[in-house]
Amino acid sequence: MTARFKGKVMVITGAAQGIGKRVAELAAAEGGRLLLVDIAEYVQGVAAELRDQGFEAVAVQADLETWAGAEQVMAEGHQRFGRIDILINNVGGTIWAQPYDHYSPTQIEKEIQRSLFPTLWCCRAVLPYMLQQKGGVIVNVSSVATRGLMRVPYGAAKGGVNAMTVNLAYEYAPHNIRVNATAPGGTEAPPRLTPRNAGTQSEQEKVWYQALIEQTKQNSFMSRYGTLDEQAEPILFLASDAASFMTGTIVPVAGGDLG
Ligand SMILES: NC(=O)c1ccc[n+]([C@@H]2O[C@H](COP(=O)([O-])OP(=O)(O)OC[C@H]3O[C@@H](n4cnc5c(N)ncnc54)[C@H](O)[C@@H]3O)[C@@H](O)[C@H]2O)c1
């Protein structure tokens, strides 16, 4: 087993399930000292399981759609570990799948809140610590849905994440801070404990969601969804010193779909 993250303090957001949880499991096994963040209470269980296996992980619950939540998380992380080496911004995900003319103004705002603001806030909140320690690494989890169907507001949010990634990388390269993103394609995961959308799908909504799935598969050369490991590994590569000459890069992880 390699230990790419031995002694590194890593903040991983949205770590209670899905891609974020898998990133946490792999990072812990490689020596990371983890602060796992999620709005869902069962992020505590993820951290407890990792500690049971002898790894270092603590969990904190926060709403990262708010500045207060992001600021509190970074302050807690810094207080507990004395530094923050790596931030992985993973919170996000489309809530609705429908043609744009069916989105209400409230839904549009909620998509932007979910898939842009946690990354905006967390980057802003971590920078003072990374500047103080004269270095750091940020990996944002974007999406190839910047070119997709049935999720215009989500695509707009992730386009914002891409722009942020490049601009932050440019601005903070002189401070030894690298910023990259992965752009995942469709990813198979166990059923979500926290669904993106708790409402029941109407027949029409099922048809629209199916159109999203078909488009995702068709745009991938490999005509399939990826696995959690296939998403987590590229995120961890960008977070590691092996990517020391990479910054401002959006890496599509979607079987050939470039987004
Ligand atoms: N799964 C896919 O097919 C796919 C495809 C492309 C991109 N992505 C991106 O990958 C990332 C992870 O996707 P996933 O499918 O594993 O997500 P998911 O929905 O399974 O998990 C997201 C986690 O974020 C947490 N969360 C939601 N709102 C929060 C908030 N306000 N504050 C704190 N935590 C909050 C949830 O509780 C959940 O644990 C997302 O950014 C998503 O946009 C996923």
The ligand as an ORCA input file, in Angstrom:
! r2SCAN-3c Opt
* xyz 0 1
  N     -22.904     10.764     -9.143
  C     -22.773     11.178    -10.391
  O     -23.241     10.538    -11.332
  C     -22.038     12.473    -10.669
  C     -21.797     12.851    -11.995
  C     -21.129     14.050    -12.247
  C     -20.715     14.846    -11.195
  N     -20.976     14.452     -9.917
  C     -20.556     15.347     -8.833
  O     -19.826     14.602     -7.862
  C     -20.089     15.117     -6.550
  C     -20.560     13.984     -5.644
  O     -21.670     13.353     -6.251
  P     -22.438     12.160     -5.521
  O     -23.326     11.552     -6.531
  O     -21.475     11.301     -4.775
  O     -23.319     13.022     -4.497
  P     -24.430     12.545     -3.435
  O     -25.655     13.329     -3.682
  O     -24.525     11.072     -3.358
  O     -23.741     13.038     -2.066
  C     -23.561     14.395     -1.811
  C     -23.302     14.575     -0.322
  O     -23.297     15.988     -0.083
  C     -24.052     16.232      1.089
  N     -24.616     17.583      1.045
  C     -25.657     18.004      0.257
  N     -25.926     19.288      0.527
  C     -25.044     19.690      1.468
  C     -24.825     20.919      2.162
  N     -25.589     21.987      1.919
  N     -23.829     20.995      3.074
  C     -23.064     19.900      3.338
  N     -23.227     18.704      2.727
  C     -24.199     18.605      1.810
  C     -25.143     15.173      1.099
  O     -25.674     14.960      2.400
  C     -24.389     13.962      0.555
  O     -23.801     13.198      1.580
  C     -21.129     16.221     -6.735
  O     -20.487     17.477     -6.758
  C     -21.746     15.929     -8.084
  O     -22.235     17.075     -8.725
  C     -21.620     13.289     -9.628
*
